[in-house]
Amino acid sequence: MQLATGTVVNGKVVVEGLDLPEGTSVTVLTRDDELAVKLSPADEAELLEALDEADVEDGISAEELFVRLQRFC
């Protein structure tokens, strides 16, 4: 799995520096600047604490995550 950022040009997503084989299935997420998430002060503090914790902990690869998730399917 890869993460890449692209730009829409003439109705098509263009990603510089990424060469994918023809027919590759991709997922596109778009930002909606008008939607805001409102959190209570307690929820915001909890989220910030979790982000700080995630920055210092070792993570796993996306491939390992998907292997682990398959156990629940």
All heavy atoms as TSV, in Angstrom:
chain	resi	resn	atom	element	x	y	z
A	1	MET	N	N	0.853	-1.169	0.000
A	1	MET	CA	C	0.000	0.000	0.000
A	1	MET	C	C	0.893	1.225	0.000
A	1	MET	O	O	1.916	1.260	0.660
A	1	MET	CB	C	-0.906	0.009	1.226
A	1	MET	CG	C	-1.744	1.256	1.311
A	1	MET	SD	S	-2.810	1.305	2.730
A	1	MET	CE	C	-4.156	0.336	2.115
A	2	GLN	N	N	0.478	2.232	-0.738
A	2	GLN	CA	C	1.209	3.476	-0.825
A	2	GLN	C	C	0.252	4.623	-0.553
A	2	GLN	O	O	-0.948	4.500	-0.754
A	2	GLN	CB	C	1.789	3.661	-2.231
A	2	GLN	CG	C	2.739	2.588	-2.663
A	2	GLN	CD	C	3.220	2.856	-4.079
A	2	GLN	OE1	O	3.675	3.930	-4.376
A	2	GLN	NE2	N	3.089	1.867	-4.940
A	3	LEU	N	N	0.805	5.740	-0.146
A	3	LEU	CA	C	0.031	6.960	0.012
A	3	LEU	C	C	0.641	7.989	-0.917
A	3	LEU	O	O	1.856	8.182	-0.927
A	3	LEU	CB	C	0.091	7.455	1.462
A	3	LEU	CG	C	-0.613	8.777	1.739
A	3	LEU	CD1	C	-2.110	8.641	1.495
A	3	LEU	CD2	C	-0.352	9.232	3.152
A	4	ALA	N	N	-0.184	8.622	-1.733
A	4	ALA	CA	C	0.303	9.624	-2.680
A	4	ALA	C	C	-0.690	10.772	-2.739
A	4	ALA	O	O	-1.874	10.598	-2.482
A	4	ALA	CB	C	0.487	9.001	-4.055
A	5	THR	N	N	-0.202	11.936	-3.121
A	5	THR	CA	C	-1.044	13.114	-3.272
A	5	THR	C	C	-1.046	13.511	-4.734
A	5	THR	O	O	0.005	13.514	-5.381
A	5	THR	CB	C	-0.505	14.276	-2.414
A	5	THR	OG1	O	-0.482	13.854	-1.055
A	5	THR	CG2	C	-1.381	15.495	-2.538
A	6	GLY	N	N	-2.204	13.820	-5.251
A	6	GLY	CA	C	-2.314	14.202	-6.652
A	6	GLY	C	C	-3.152	15.449	-6.828
A	6	GLY	O	O	-3.658	16.017	-5.865
A	7	THR	N	N	-3.302	15.834	-8.076
A	7	THR	CA	C	-4.084	17.010	-8.452
A	7	THR	C	C	-4.992	16.617	-9.607
A	7	THR	O	O	-4.591	15.848	-10.477
A	7	THR	CB	C	-3.142	18.147	-8.920
A	7	THR	OG1	O	-2.186	18.383	-7.894
A	7	THR	CG2	C	-3.903	19.411	-9.190
A	8	VAL	N	N	-6.198	17.150	-9.629
A	8	VAL	CA	C	-7.112	16.870	-10.731
A	8	VAL	C	C	-6.758	17.800	-11.888
A	8	VAL	O	O	-6.696	19.016	-11.735
A	8	VAL	CB	C	-8.578	17.059	-10.310
A	8	VAL	CG1	C	-9.502	16.867	-11.499
A	8	VAL	CG2	C	-8.944	16.100	-9.188
A	9	VAL	N	N	-6.489	17.209	-13.063
A	9	VAL	CA	C	-6.177	17.947	-14.281
A	9	VAL	C	C	-7.069	17.405	-15.389
A	9	VAL	O	O	-7.033	16.202	-15.687
A	9	VAL	CB	C	-4.685	17.788	-14.665
A	9	VAL	CG1	C	-4.387	18.515	-15.962
A	9	VAL	CG2	C	-3.785	18.269	-13.546
A	10	ASN	N	N	-7.905	18.253	-15.962
A	10	ASN	CA	C	-8.838	17.831	-17.003
A	10	ASN	C	C	-9.694	16.643	-16.569
A	10	ASN	O	O	-9.916	15.697	-17.327
A	10	ASN	CB	C	-8.101	17.503	-18.302
A	10	ASN	CG	C	-7.448	18.724	-18.913
A	10	ASN	OD1	O	-7.997	19.818	-18.859
A	10	ASN	ND2	N	-6.270	18.538	-19.479
A	11	GLY	N	N	-10.133	16.668	-15.322
A	11	GLY	CA	C	-11.019	15.626	-14.818
A	11	GLY	C	C	-10.345	14.331	-14.412
A	11	GLY	O	O	-11.007	13.376	-14.032
A	12	LYS	N	N	-9.015	14.265	-14.466
A	12	LYS	CA	C	-8.291	13.054	-14.084
A	12	LYS	C	C	-7.317	13.370	-12.963
A	12	LYS	O	O	-6.738	14.455	-12.919
A	12	LYS	CB	C	-7.525	12.488	-15.274
A	12	LYS	CG	C	-8.438	12.044	-16.394
A	12	LYS	CD	C	-7.662	11.472	-17.537
A	12	LYS	CE	C	-8.634	11.075	-18.645
A	12	LYS	NZ	N	-7.953	10.537	-19.801
A	13	VAL	N	N	-7.126	12.417	-12.059
A	13	VAL	CA	C	-6.181	12.600	-10.965
A	13	VAL	C	C	-4.775	12.321	-11.489
A	13	VAL	O	O	-4.505	11.253	-12.035
A	13	VAL	CB	C	-6.497	11.663	-9.779
A	13	VAL	CG1	C	-5.459	11.811	-8.679
A	13	VAL	CG2	C	-7.897	11.931	-9.256
A	14	VAL	N	N	-3.897	13.295	-11.317
A	14	VAL	CA	C	-2.508	13.170	-11.756
A	14	VAL	C	C	-1.628	13.135	-10.519
A	14	VAL	O	O	-1.687	14.041	-9.684
A	14	VAL	CB	C	-2.105	14.354	-12.665
A	14	VAL	CG1	C	-0.636	14.265	-13.039
A	14	VAL	CG2	C	-2.995	14.404	-13.896
A	15	VAL	N	N	-0.818	12.085	-10.405
A	15	VAL	CA	C	0.094	11.935	-9.283
A	15	VAL	C	C	1.506	11.906	-9.840
A	15	VAL	O	O	1.868	10.987	-10.582
A	15	VAL	CB	C	-0.201	10.644	-8.482
A	15	VAL	CG1	C	0.753	10.522	-7.313
A	15	VAL	CG2	C	-1.648	10.624	-8.010
A	16	GLU	N	N	2.295	12.897	-9.493
A	16	GLU	CA	C	3.677	12.972	-9.970
A	16	GLU	C	C	4.548	11.970	-9.217
A	16	GLU	O	O	4.400	11.787	-8.014
A	16	GLU	CB	C	4.229	14.383	-9.766
A	16	GLU	CG	C	3.501	15.457	-10.529
A	16	GLU	CD	C	3.681	15.347	-12.033
A	16	GLU	OE1	O	4.739	14.856	-12.478
A	16	GLU	OE2	O	2.744	15.730	-12.759
A	17	GLY	N	N	5.439	11.310	-9.929
A	17	GLY	CA	C	6.420	10.431	-9.303
A	17	GLY	C	C	5.901	9.078	-8.876
A	17	GLY	O	O	6.577	8.360	-8.147
A	18	LEU	N	N	4.711	8.702	-9.316
A	18	LEU	CA	C	4.157	7.399	-8.954
A	18	LEU	C	C	3.776	6.672	-10.236
A	18	LEU	O	O	2.978	7.170	-11.029
A	18	LEU	CB	C	2.924	7.569	-8.063
A	18	LEU	CG	C	2.276	6.292	-7.542
A	18	LEU	CD1	C	3.253	5.514	-6.662
A	18	LEU	CD2	C	1.020	6.621	-6.768
A	19	ASP	N	N	4.364	5.512	-10.441
A	19	ASP	CA	C	4.112	4.735	-11.648
A	19	ASP	C	C	3.337	3.480	-11.265
A	19	ASP	O	O	3.894	2.558	-10.665
A	19	ASP	CB	C	5.437	4.369	-12.317
A	19	ASP	CG	C	5.236	3.677	-13.651
A	19	ASP	OD1	O	4.208	3.938	-14.302
A	19	ASP	OD2	O	6.108	2.881	-14.033
A	20	LEU	N	N	2.052	3.456	-11.589
A	20	LEU	CA	C	1.205	2.308	-11.269
A	20	LEU	C	C	0.890	1.534	-12.535
A	20	LEU	O	O	0.686	2.121	-13.598
A	20	LEU	CB	C	-0.098	2.776	-10.633
A	20	LEU	CG	C	0.029	3.513	-9.305
A	20	LEU	CD1	C	-1.315	4.096	-8.892
A	20	LEU	CD2	C	0.558	2.596	-8.232
A	21	PRO	N	N	0.825	0.209	-12.443
A	21	PRO	CA	C	0.469	-0.594	-13.607
A	21	PRO	C	C	-0.959	-0.280	-14.078
A	21	PRO	O	O	-1.834	0.030	-13.267
A	21	PRO	CB	C	0.556	-2.038	-13.111
A	21	PRO	CG	C	1.313	-1.991	-11.841
A	21	PRO	CD	C	1.137	-0.622	-11.281
A	22	GLU	N	N	-1.189	-0.364	-15.372
A	22	GLU	CA	C	-2.517	-0.144	-15.944
A	22	GLU	C	C	-3.516	-1.077	-15.266
A	22	GLU	O	O	-3.238	-2.254	-15.049
A	22	GLU	CB	C	-2.484	-0.417	-17.448
A	22	GLU	CG	C	-3.700	0.053	-18.192
A	22	GLU	CD	C	-3.833	1.575	-18.232
A	22	GLU	OE1	O	-2.820	2.279	-18.187
A	22	GLU	OE2	O	-4.983	2.025	-18.294
A	23	GLY	N	N	-4.665	-0.538	-14.890
A	23	GLY	CA	C	-5.700	-1.349	-14.257
A	23	GLY	C	C	-5.613	-1.410	-12.744
A	23	GLY	O	O	-6.449	-2.054	-12.108
A	24	THR	N	N	-4.619	-0.748	-12.156
A	24	THR	CA	C	-4.484	-0.747	-10.705
A	24	THR	C	C	-5.706	-0.098	-10.072
A	24	THR	O	O	-6.165	0.952	-10.503
A	24	THR	CB	C	-3.221	0.036	-10.272
A	24	THR	OG1	O	-2.074	-0.610	-10.808
A	24	THR	CG2	C	-3.096	0.097	-8.763
A	25	SER	N	N	-6.264	-0.744	-9.059
A	25	SER	CA	C	-7.395	-0.190	-8.327
A	25	SER	C	C	-6.872	0.772	-7.269
A	25	SER	O	O	-5.961	0.438	-6.514
A	25	SER	CB	C	-8.174	-1.325	-7.662
A	25	SER	OG	O	-9.225	-0.801	-6.898
A	26	VAL	N	N	-7.434	1.974	-7.226
A	26	VAL	CA	C	-6.996	2.981	-6.262
A	26	VAL	C	C	-8.201	3.536	-5.513
A	26	VAL	O	O	-9.337	3.428	-5.977
A	26	VAL	CB	C	-6.231	4.139	-6.946
A	26	VAL	CG1	C	-4.982	3.635	-7.630
A	26	VAL	CG2	C	-7.108	4.860	-7.938
A	27	THR	N	N	-7.951	4.132	-4.368
A	27	THR	CA	C	-8.967	4.810	-3.583
A	27	THR	C	C	-8.588	6.269	-3.513
A	27	THR	O	O	-7.439	6.605	-3.255
A	27	THR	CB	C	-9.040	4.218	-2.159
A	27	THR	OG1	O	-9.352	2.832	-2.261
A	27	THR	CG2	C	-10.092	4.927	-1.326
A	28	VAL	N	N	-9.551	7.143	-3.739
A	28	VAL	CA	C	-9.297	8.579	-3.707
A	28	VAL	C	C	-10.112	9.189	-2.580
A	28	VAL	O	O	-11.330	9.021	-2.523
A	28	VAL	CB	C	-9.679	9.232	-5.055
A	28	VAL	CG1	C	-9.486	10.735	-4.986
A	28	VAL	CG2	C	-8.876	8.626	-6.197
A	29	LEU	N	N	-9.452	9.886	-1.682
A	29	LEU	CA	C	-10.112	10.629	-0.614
A	29	LEU	C	C	-9.962	12.103	-0.936
A	29	LEU	O	O	-8.892	12.543	-1.340
A	29	LEU	CB	C	-9.453	10.344	0.741
A	29	LEU	CG	C	-9.439	8.892	1.196
A	29	LEU	CD1	C	-8.638	8.757	2.473
A	29	LEU	CD2	C	-10.850	8.391	1.404
A	30	THR	N	N	-11.019	12.854	-0.764
A	30	THR	CA	C	-10.931	14.292	-1.015
A	30	THR	C	C	-11.191	15.052	0.273
A	30	THR	O	O	-11.875	14.565	1.173
A	30	THR	CB	C	-11.944	14.744	-2.081
A	30	THR	OG1	O	-13.261	14.473	-1.607
A	30	THR	CG2	C	-11.708	14.029	-3.395
A	31	ARG	N	N	-10.622	16.219	0.342
A	31	ARG	CA	C	-10.845	17.081	1.503
A	31	ARG	C	C	-12.066	17.948	1.254
A	31	ARG	O	O	-12.257	18.456	0.165
A	31	ARG	CB	C	-9.640	17.985	1.730
A	31	ARG	CG	C	-8.461	17.241	2.281
A	31	ARG	CD	C	-7.388	18.207	2.604
A	31	ARG	NE	N	-6.383	18.062	1.549
A	31	ARG	CZ	C	-5.308	18.791	1.436
A	31	ARG	NH1	N	-5.074	19.757	2.268
A	31	ARG	NH2	N	-4.451	18.567	0.473
A	32	ASP	N	N	-12.879	18.094	2.252
A	32	ASP	CA	C	-14.022	18.987	2.184
A	32	ASP	C	C	-13.795	20.062	3.232
A	32	ASP	O	O	-14.035	19.853	4.414
A	32	ASP	CB	C	-15.321	18.236	2.447
A	32	ASP	CG	C	-16.545	19.088	2.193
A	32	ASP	OD1	O	-16.382	20.302	1.932
A	32	ASP	OD2	O	-17.658	18.552	2.242
A	33	ASP	N	N	-13.289	21.202	2.799
A	33	ASP	CA	C	-12.914	22.265	3.719
A	33	ASP	C	C	-14.097	22.877	4.451
A	33	ASP	O	O	-13.925	23.555	5.449
A	33	ASP	CB	C	-12.150	23.363	2.971
A	33	ASP	CG	C	-10.821	22.865	2.434
A	33	ASP	OD1	O	-10.266	21.922	3.021
A	33	ASP	OD2	O	-10.343	23.417	1.433
A	34	GLU	N	N	-15.316	22.640	3.972
A	34	GLU	CA	C	-16.482	23.242	4.600
A	34	GLU	C	C	-16.973	22.454	5.811
A	34	GLU	O	O	-17.665	23.003	6.650
A	34	GLU	CB	C	-17.605	23.384	3.587
A	34	GLU	CG	C	-17.262	24.381	2.487
A	34	GLU	CD	C	-18.397	24.566	1.506
A	34	GLU	OE1	O	-19.557	24.310	1.893
A	34	GLU	OE2	O	-18.130	24.956	0.375
A	35	LEU	N	N	-16.638	21.178	5.877
A	35	LEU	CA	C	-17.083	20.375	7.010
A	35	LEU	C	C	-16.040	20.433	8.117
A	35	LEU	O	O	-14.873	20.163	7.891
A	35	LEU	CB	C	-17.310	18.929	6.599
A	35	LEU	CG	C	-18.459	18.688	5.623
A	35	LEU	CD1	C	-18.531	17.218	5.253
A	35	LEU	CD2	C	-19.771	19.131	6.223
A	36	ALA	N	N	-16.476	20.787	9.282
A	36	ALA	CA	C	-15.574	20.850	10.432
A	36	ALA	C	C	-16.067	19.867	11.482
A	36	ALA	O	O	-17.265	19.658	11.648
A	36	ALA	CB	C	-15.537	22.252	11.004
A	37	VAL	N	N	-15.133	19.276	12.175
A	37	VAL	CA	C	-15.467	18.379	13.270
A	37	VAL	C	C	-15.391	19.188	14.555
A	37	VAL	O	O	-14.384	19.829	14.837
A	37	VAL	CB	C	-14.484	17.193	13.330
A	37	VAL	CG1	C	-14.769	16.327	14.549
A	37	VAL	CG2	C	-14.558	16.387	12.046
A	38	LYS	N	N	-16.465	19.191	15.298
A	38	LYS	CA	C	-16.514	19.918	16.564
A	38	LYS	C	C	-16.317	18.930	17.697
A	38	LYS	O	O	-17.064	17.954	17.822
A	38	LYS	CB	C	-17.859	20.614	16.728
A	38	LYS	CG	C	-18.236	21.506	15.575
A	38	LYS	CD	C	-17.663	22.860	15.742
A	38	LYS	CE	C	-18.208	23.740	14.617
A	38	LYS	NZ	N	-17.509	24.951	14.439
A	39	LEU	N	N	-15.296	19.154	18.495
A	39	LEU	CA	C	-15.013	18.292	19.637
A	39	LEU	C	C	-15.174	19.069	20.929
A	39	LEU	O	O	-14.882	20.267	20.984
A	39	LEU	CB	C	-13.572	17.760	19.559
A	39	LEU	CG	C	-13.206	16.887	18.371
A	39	LEU	CD1	C	-11.725	16.549	18.406
A	39	LEU	CD2	C	-14.031	15.618	18.363
A	40	SER	N	N	-15.591	18.365	21.951
A	40	SER	CA	C	-15.624	18.983	23.273
A	40	SER	C	C	-14.181	19.171	23.730
A	40	SER	O	O	-13.264	18.506	23.219
A	40	SER	CB	C	-16.364	18.078	24.260
A	40	SER	OG	O	-15.593	16.909	24.509
A	41	PRO	N	N	-13.934	20.052	24.678
A	41	PRO	CA	C	-12.564	20.222	25.177
A	41	PRO	C	C	-11.954	18.913	25.678
A	41	PRO	O	O	-10.778	18.638	25.452
A	41	PRO	CB	C	-12.717	21.242	26.305
A	41	PRO	CG	C	-13.924	22.042	25.915
A	41	PRO	CD	C	-14.848	21.037	25.254
A	42	ALA	N	N	-12.765	18.081	26.307
A	42	ALA	CA	C	-12.257	16.800	26.816
A	42	ALA	C	C	-11.885	15.867	25.666
A	42	ALA	O	O	-10.834	15.211	25.701
A	42	ALA	CB	C	-13.294	16.133	27.715
A	43	ASP	N	N	-12.730	15.794	24.631
A	43	ASP	CA	C	-12.436	14.941	23.472
A	43	ASP	C	C	-11.211	15.448	22.715
A	43	ASP	O	O	-10.385	14.667	22.257
A	43	ASP	CB	C	-13.634	14.870	22.529
A	43	ASP	CG	C	-14.764	14.023	23.086
A	43	ASP	OD1	O	-14.515	13.206	23.998
A	43	ASP	OD2	O	-15.904	14.177	22.596
A	44	GLU	N	N	-11.096	16.768	22.584
A	44	GLU	CA	C	-9.931	17.327	21.898
A	44	GLU	C	C	-8.646	17.003	22.664
A	44	GLU	O	O	-7.634	16.622	22.064
A	44	GLU	CB	C	-10.077	18.842	21.740
A	44	GLU	CG	C	-8.922	19.455	20.978
A	44	GLU	CD	C	-9.080	20.941	20.751
A	44	GLU	OE1	O	-10.070	21.541	21.210
A	44	GLU	OE2	O	-8.199	21.503	20.095
A	45	ALA	N	N	-8.679	17.116	23.970
A	45	ALA	CA	C	-7.505	16.787	24.783
A	45	ALA	C	C	-7.146	15.320	24.634
A	45	ALA	O	O	-5.961	14.965	24.516
A	45	ALA	CB	C	-7.779	17.137	26.253
A	46	GLU	N	N	-8.159	14.452	24.619
A	46	GLU	CA	C	-7.922	13.018	24.451
A	46	GLU	C	C	-7.312	12.721	23.075
A	46	GLU	O	O	-6.385	11.920	22.956
A	46	GLU	CB	C	-9.229	12.253	24.627
A	46	GLU	CG	C	-9.063	10.748	24.576
A	46	GLU	CD	C	-10.371	10.012	24.801
A	46	GLU	OE1	O	-11.358	10.633	25.254
A	46	GLU	OE2	O	-10.398	8.806	24.515
A	47	LEU	N	N	-7.814	13.375	22.046
A	47	LEU	CA	C	-7.284	13.188	20.702
A	47	LEU	C	C	-5.834	13.659	20.615
A	47	LEU	O	O	-4.979	12.962	20.065
A	47	LEU	CB	C	-8.149	13.937	19.683
A	47	LEU	CG	C	-7.653	13.912	18.245
A	47	LEU	CD1	C	-7.573	12.482	17.712
A	47	LEU	CD2	C	-8.548	14.767	17.362
A	48	LEU	N	N	-5.551	14.823	21.153
A	48	LEU	CA	C	-4.173	15.344	21.125
A	48	LEU	C	C	-3.217	14.431	21.892
A	48	LEU	O	O	-2.088	14.190	21.460
A	48	LEU	CB	C	-4.134	16.767	21.675
A	48	LEU	CG	C	-4.830	17.816	20.813
A	48	LEU	CD1	C	-4.885	19.154	21.541
A	48	LEU	CD2	C	-4.138	17.950	19.465
A	49	GLU	N	N	-3.669	13.901	23.011
A	49	GLU	CA	C	-2.862	12.967	23.789
A	49	GLU	C	C	-2.590	11.691	22.977
A	49	GLU	O	O	-1.470	11.190	22.950
A	49	GLU	CB	C	-3.567	12.621	25.093
A	49	GLU	CG	C	-2.779	11.677	25.983
A	49	GLU	CD	C	-3.524	11.352	27.275
A	49	GLU	OE1	O	-4.283	12.214	27.764
A	49	GLU	OE2	O	-3.338	10.229	27.772
A	50	ALA	N	N	-3.608	11.187	22.293
A	50	ALA	CA	C	-3.445	9.980	21.475
A	50	ALA	C	C	-2.489	10.235	20.316
A	50	ALA	O	O	-1.671	9.372	19.977
A	50	ALA	CB	C	-4.799	9.508	20.957
A	51	LEU	N	N	-2.561	11.412	19.700
A	51	LEU	CA	C	-1.637	11.745	18.612
A	51	LEU	C	C	-0.205	11.821	19.117
A	51	LEU	O	O	0.723	11.336	18.459
A	51	LEU	CB	C	-2.046	13.065	17.959
A	51	LEU	CG	C	-3.319	13.026	17.134
A	51	LEU	CD1	C	-3.740	14.436	16.732
A	51	LEU	CD2	C	-3.140	12.152	15.908
A	52	ASP	N	N	-0.008	12.430	20.279
A	52	ASP	CA	C	1.336	12.489	20.865
A	52	ASP	C	C	1.863	11.086	21.152
A	52	ASP	O	O	3.022	10.772	20.899
A	52	ASP	CB	C	1.336	13.315	22.152
A	52	ASP	CG	C	1.166	14.794	21.896
A	52	ASP	OD1	O	1.419	15.239	20.743
A	52	ASP	OD2	O	0.789	15.520	22.836
A	53	GLU	N	N	1.000	10.231	21.672
A	53	GLU	CA	C	1.383	8.851	21.975
A	53	GLU	C	C	1.742	8.090	20.701
A	53	GLU	O	O	2.715	7.346	20.655
A	53	GLU	CB	C	0.238	8.145	22.701
A	53	GLU	CG	C	0.556	6.741	23.145
A	53	GLU	CD	C	-0.620	6.115	23.891
A	53	GLU	OE1	O	-1.285	6.823	24.668
A	53	GLU	OE2	O	-0.858	4.914	23.665
A	54	ALA	N	N	0.967	8.312	19.649
A	54	ALA	CA	C	1.227	7.629	18.375
A	54	ALA	C	C	2.552	8.064	17.777
A	54	ALA	O	O	3.228	7.280	17.099
A	54	ALA	CB	C	0.088	7.907	17.389
A	55	ASP	N	N	2.961	9.296	18.019
A	55	ASP	CA	C	4.227	9.795	17.479
A	55	ASP	C	C	5.441	9.114	18.090
A	55	ASP	O	O	6.489	9.039	17.460
A	55	ASP	CB	C	4.341	11.311	17.677
A	55	ASP	CG	C	3.477	12.089	16.709
A	55	ASP	OD1	O	3.072	11.517	15.670
A	55	ASP	OD2	O	3.206	13.265	16.985
A	56	VAL	N	N	5.328	8.610	19.306
A	56	VAL	CA	C	6.492	8.021	19.972
A	56	VAL	C	C	6.492	6.501	19.953
A	56	VAL	O	O	7.508	5.879	20.239
A	56	VAL	CB	C	6.621	8.514	21.430
A	56	VAL	CG1	C	6.843	10.008	21.469
A	56	VAL	CG2	C	5.427	8.124	22.267
A	57	GLU	N	N	5.372	5.884	19.619
A	57	GLU	CA	C	5.306	4.426	19.592
A	57	GLU	C	C	5.694	3.881	18.232
A	57	GLU	O	O	5.487	4.518	17.205
A	57	GLU	CB	C	3.886	3.956	19.931
A	57	GLU	CG	C	3.520	4.162	21.378
A	57	GLU	CD	C	2.198	3.506	21.730
A	57	GLU	OE1	O	1.640	2.779	20.892
A	57	GLU	OE2	O	1.724	3.736	22.848
A	58	ASP	N	N	6.271	2.685	18.240
A	58	ASP	CA	C	6.559	1.999	16.990
A	58	ASP	C	C	5.240	1.553	16.375
A	58	ASP	O	O	4.327	1.121	17.070
A	58	ASP	CB	C	7.441	0.764	17.223
A	58	ASP	CG	C	8.851	1.156	17.633
A	58	ASP	OD1	O	9.283	2.265	17.266
A	58	ASP	OD2	O	9.517	0.362	18.314
A	59	GLY	N	N	5.142	1.669	15.080
A	59	GLY	CA	C	3.928	1.269	14.393
A	59	GLY	C	C	4.139	-0.019	13.613
A	59	GLY	O	O	5.192	-0.656	13.700
A	60	ILE	N	N	3.115	-0.400	12.861
A	60	ILE	CA	C	3.214	-1.566	11.998
A	60	ILE	C	C	2.935	-1.108	10.565
A	60	ILE	O	O	2.329	-0.054	10.348
A	60	ILE	CB	C	2.225	-2.684	12.410
A	60	ILE	CG1	C	0.770	-2.185	12.326
A	60	ILE	CG2	C	2.555	-3.222	13.790
A	60	ILE	CD1	C	-0.257	-3.272	12.534
A	61	SER	N	N	3.345	-1.908	9.625
A	61	SER	CA	C	3.121	-1.573	8.223
A	61	SER	C	C	1.640	-1.768	7.884
A	61	SER	O	O	0.900	-2.463	8.587
A	61	SER	CB	C	3.968	-2.460	7.321
A	61	SER	OG	O	3.500	-3.801	7.389
A	62	ALA	N	N	1.232	-1.153	6.791
A	62	ALA	CA	C	-0.146	-1.326	6.326
A	62	ALA	C	C	-0.420	-2.791	6.031
A	62	ALA	O	O	-1.507	-3.302	6.331
A	62	ALA	CB	C	-0.386	-0.470	5.087
A	63	GLU	N	N	0.560	-3.478	5.440
A	63	GLU	CA	C	0.379	-4.900	5.130
A	63	GLU	C	C	0.108	-5.706	6.401
A	63	GLU	O	O	-0.787	-6.551	6.437
A	63	GLU	CB	C	1.609	-5.458	4.411
A	63	GLU	CG	C	1.792	-4.936	3.009
A	63	GLU	CD	C	2.415	-3.537	2.941
A	63	GLU	OE1	O	2.932	-3.030	3.966
A	63	GLU	OE2	O	2.359	-2.943	1.854
A	64	GLU	N	N	0.860	-5.426	7.467
A	64	GLU	CA	C	0.653	-6.131	8.733
A	64	GLU	C	C	-0.719	-5.796	9.314
A	64	GLU	O	O	-1.405	-6.665	9.847
A	64	GLU	CB	C	1.749	-5.784	9.736
A	64	GLU	CG	C	1.548	-6.388	11.116
A	64	GLU	CD	C	1.578	-7.915	11.148
A	64	GLU	OE1	O	2.131	-8.530	10.209
A	64	GLU	OE2	O	1.049	-8.498	12.101
A	65	LEU	N	N	-1.139	-4.547	9.196
A	65	LEU	CA	C	-2.457	-4.155	9.679
A	65	LEU	C	C	-3.543	-4.958	8.976
A	65	LEU	O	O	-4.452	-5.491	9.608
A	65	LEU	CB	C	-2.682	-2.662	9.455
A	65	LEU	CG	C	-4.091	-2.158	9.768
A	65	LEU	CD1	C	-4.421	-2.326	11.242
A	65	LEU	CD2	C	-4.241	-0.709	9.345
A	66	PHE	N	N	-3.445	-5.087	7.649
A	66	PHE	CA	C	-4.462	-5.821	6.906
A	66	PHE	C	C	-4.455	-7.304	7.265
A	66	PHE	O	O	-5.510	-7.935	7.336
A	66	PHE	CB	C	-4.285	-5.617	5.404
A	66	PHE	CG	C	-4.631	-4.214	4.972
A	66	PHE	CD1	C	-3.768	-3.496	4.180
A	66	PHE	CD2	C	-5.811	-3.614	5.368
A	66	PHE	CE1	C	-4.076	-2.199	3.772
A	66	PHE	CE2	C	-6.142	-2.321	4.976
A	66	PHE	CZ	C	-5.258	-1.614	4.195
A	67	VAL	N	N	-3.292	-7.865	7.516
A	67	VAL	CA	C	-3.217	-9.269	7.935
A	67	VAL	C	C	-3.947	-9.444	9.263
A	67	VAL	O	O	-4.736	-10.367	9.447
A	67	VAL	CB	C	-1.745	-9.734	8.053
A	67	VAL	CG1	C	-1.637	-11.058	8.786
A	67	VAL	CG2	C	-1.114	-9.833	6.667
A	68	ARG	N	N	-3.695	-8.523	10.182
A	68	ARG	CA	C	-4.353	-8.610	11.489
A	68	ARG	C	C	-5.865	-8.417	11.377
A	68	ARG	O	O	-6.639	-9.074	12.058
A	68	ARG	CB	C	-3.769	-7.574	12.433
A	68	ARG	CG	C	-2.340	-7.869	12.845
A	68	ARG	CD	C	-1.823	-6.851	13.824
A	68	ARG	NE	N	-0.414	-7.041	14.113
A	68	ARG	CZ	C	0.253	-6.358	15.026
A	68	ARG	NH1	N	-0.360	-5.418	15.726
A	68	ARG	NH2	N	1.533	-6.589	15.220
A	69	LEU	N	N	-6.296	-7.506	10.498
A	69	LEU	CA	C	-7.721	-7.269	10.337
A	69	LEU	C	C	-8.443	-8.449	9.722
A	69	LEU	O	O	-9.622	-8.675	9.969
A	69	LEU	CB	C	-7.954	-6.003	9.489
A	69	LEU	CG	C	-7.598	-4.685	10.162
A	69	LEU	CD1	C	-7.731	-3.542	9.163
A	69	LEU	CD2	C	-8.480	-4.427	11.371
A	70	GLN	N	N	-7.739	-9.234	8.891
A	70	GLN	CA	C	-8.346	-10.408	8.253
A	70	GLN	C	C	-8.842	-11.412	9.291
A	70	GLN	O	O	-9.761	-12.174	9.024
A	70	GLN	CB	C	-7.339	-11.091	7.322
A	70	GLN	CG	C	-7.088	-10.318	6.050
A	70	GLN	CD	C	-8.344	-10.208	5.198
A	70	GLN	OE1	O	-9.133	-11.130	5.101
A	70	GLN	NE2	N	-8.519	-9.046	4.589
A	71	ARG	N	N	-8.253	-11.396	10.476
A	71	ARG	CA	C	-8.676	-12.328	11.524
A	71	ARG	C	C	-10.123	-12.091	11.941
A	71	ARG	O	O	-10.776	-12.976	12.496
A	71	ARG	CB	C	-7.774	-12.179	12.751
A	71	ARG	CG	C	-6.343	-12.539	12.505
A	71	ARG	CD	C	-5.511	-12.346	13.742
A	71	ARG	NE	N	-4.107	-12.330	13.392
A	71	ARG	CZ	C	-3.165	-11.798	14.138
A	71	ARG	NH1	N	-3.459	-11.245	15.292
A	71	ARG	NH2	N	-1.912	-11.826	13.743
A	72	PHE	N	N	-10.632	-10.895	11.715
A	72	PHE	CA	C	-11.974	-10.536	12.149
A	72	PHE	C	C	-13.014	-10.708	11.045
A	72	PHE	O	O	-14.195	-10.465	11.274
A	72	PHE	CB	C	-11.998	-9.100	12.663
A	72	PHE	CG	C	-11.085	-8.881	13.829
A	72	PHE	CD1	C	-9.847	-8.252	13.643
A	72	PHE	CD2	C	-11.419	-9.313	15.096
A	72	PHE	CE1	C	-8.989	-8.049	14.717
A	72	PHE	CE2	C	-10.573	-9.133	16.172
A	72	PHE	CZ	C	-9.356	-8.486	15.979
A	73	CYS	N	N	-12.592	-11.102	9.868
A	73	CYS	CA	C	-13.536	-11.246	8.747
A	73	CYS	C	C	-14.085	-12.640	8.667
A	73	CYS	O	O	-13.559	-13.596	9.063
A	73	CYS	CB	C	-12.849	-10.908	7.431
A	73	CYS	SG	S	-12.400	-9.174	7.321
